[in-house]
Amino acid sequence: MHPVLGLSRFCSHYLVYWTKTWRLTRTVQWALVRRIYSETGKWERDYREQTRKQVEGWWRPRIKEQFHKLSKKDDSRPKFYVLSMFPYPSGNLHMGHVRVYTISDVIAHFQRMQGKQVLNPMGWDAFGLPAENAAIERGLDPEEWTKSNIVHMREQLLNLGLCFNWEQEITTCQPDYYRWTQYLFVKLYEAGLAYQKEALVNWDPVDQTVLADEQVDENGCSWRSGAKVEHKYLKQW
């Protein structure tokens, strides 16, 4: 083939490819704009808080509608279970909560789009000495303080637009949950698998509780109270 003719054909094919790619790119860009926010089909360059609220207000009901549509029980679809670590109801969500639950929400949405029947529950790690200590510091009843925190944090999760299966919500300080942990413990005890023994533990003298190694910082202090951790032998299960 003549060099000039070959170059001409190459340029011609490249021009057609570039034109198609440009058109496709422009179409994708337009589609993204339409789907990011589009009551008007225009995206505001000056993105302020009010714009964000409009975006969220436009998308939230649509996301929920799709979630409910894809969450209908259908035993013919393969099952997929997404379980995030339940939060301790301390009163407010922080960015760590937002990060973790956004990730699990994205995974759940993706699996639903793959045609799977997804269970993505939410619950509250609400039983333990830290809840009592925090309530005592505020001069409040631990049960009422914990319950009010759960109500507030649930509302925050809903405002984030996260799609959990709230009908499966559990709270670990409620009898309908801990009756089963007690049942399991009794069965372990009856089988000789649960017993008392003295062991060296990390003791927090302020919270008056045992700490896991991960709850002791590099300075040998409790991650919660900041007190210097003591090592002592304690009889425990």
Disulfide bonds with the S-S distance in Angstrom:
none
